């Protein structure tokens, strides 16, 4: 299970390029398109880092272009998942949603194949600490 990093959840834009990254599991994950970005975020309130600053974090593989937030049904307390790398990773609570700057109006409801998320590939939980 990946250990959370103090940088997890940051959105970082390269200072001179158009590249935007999410830090997940302590690695920079390039967000491949504006469409992928807007499936997760409602604003462009990112930090801007130089190449030298970005070089301080390991570079992970790019996020897949179909990355999104998913849930089975819209009910109070429904588990929200980050669909990434072909797996559903449970966002364990509101503090994680806030840390990653994810917004509920970006969640794709009714996108889990069954009521039970274990019917799909599940990855490690995303936690805040």
Secondary structure, 3 states (H helix, E strand, C coil): CCCCCCCCCCEEEECCCCCEEEEECCEEEECCCHHHHHCCCCCCCCEEECHHHHCCCEECCCCCCCCEEECCCCCCCCCEEEEECCEEEEECCHHHHHHCCCCHHHEECCCCCCCCHHHCCECCCECCC
